[in-house]
Amino acid sequence: MLQAVTDRTRYPGPIRQAAIHPHRLVQQGFAEDQALADVLDRYPADLFDINLYDYDDEGQVSLRTGARGRLSGADLLTAIQQGRLWVNLRSVEKGWPELWAAAMDEFARIQSAYPGMKAVTNAGQLILSSPAAKVPYHFDPAGVVLFHMRGRKRLWIYPGDEAHLPERNMEQVVARQTTEELPYVRAFDGEAQVMDLEPGEALTWPLYAPHRVENLDRFCVSLSMDFQTWPSRLRNGALYTNAVLRSRGQRPRFTDRMTQPELAARWAASLALRRVGGLKSKLVHFERDFEPQVGAADGAGALRAT
């Protein structure tokens, strides 16, 4: 159960703490095996992110990435259900428009629960994850609603202060110099809100709040919907501009100390900096280490030449 807590982030926004909302996507059949196999068959291969996370005794993570491979949708689904894979199907708004339309209806109801919240952009990814899969400590540079549709999963939602969410790390993520993982120590867990999700529940949390995820021994299906508001767009632009300035030896002020006019000015500067390539992305290409295989350890087989 969610306990009453004070504001858990230094970044203002309408969502002050993690909360669960009901949704109706499960009843529409989007998480059933046949529907998932069918969508895996037709989903564009370049929109797959197939990840395998390994952890040491201190909870520190290393990442292996996979290629879509040649399995049928049904066999790929079996490999995910048997293994330790975390598969993201990006751009659901393009790849599965029927699910996206239904999810947007649900998002509208949830958004209405937060006065002053107005999304200006939405994007989504369908997450299919193995029973023992877990995602490391990270943050998303957007607001998120996580619509859970199958299985059970547990999330740890951490405070958004400098100790848990260093702003220099945020700059690097927004500027695509690194992935979304953050420095993590186990002691953080004592300060987390721990939320268990069942099918038919959607989870919201404060903008940028660090979090990590573990499946509870069942194959899981969720739709993660990212959204940007004008305040989040301004702050992300300011973070990008700060990353560029810092890369050039300057020491910009943290954005949580900026006024709205300062944030707007930094956002405007970010538009110009992006046009001229202020910082080139370091995330353009990941080496693929494996492709899914039914019956293989962790569901990860040898990478075959195309």
Salt bridges, closest charged atoms under 4 A:
ASP7 OD2 - ARG16 NH1 3.12
ASP33 OD1 - ARG150 NH1 2.76
ASP49 OD2 - ARG90 NE 2.87
ASP54 OD2 - ARG64 NE 3.06
ASP54 OD1 - ARG84 NH2 2.79
GLU106 OE2 - ARG24 NE 2.84
GLU106 OE1 - ARG109 NH2 2.51
ASP140 OD2 - HIS138 NE2 3.97
ASP140 OD2 - HIS211 NE2 3.05
ASP161 OD1 - HIS164 ND1 2.58
GLU162 OE1 - ARG10 NH2 2.95
GLU171 OE1 - ARG246 NE 2.81
ASP189 OD2 - ARG212 NH2 2.88
GLU191 OE1 - HIS164 NE2 3.08
ASP196 OD1 - ARG154 NE 2.60
GLU198 OE2 - ARG152 NE 2.90
GLU214 OE2 - ARG212 NH1 3.06
ASP256 OD2 - ARG10 NE 3.34
GLU262 OE2 - ARG253 NH2 2.65
GLU287 OE2 - HIS285 NE2 3.54
GLU291 OE2 - ARG304 NE 2.93
ASP298 OD1 - ARG84 NE 3.08
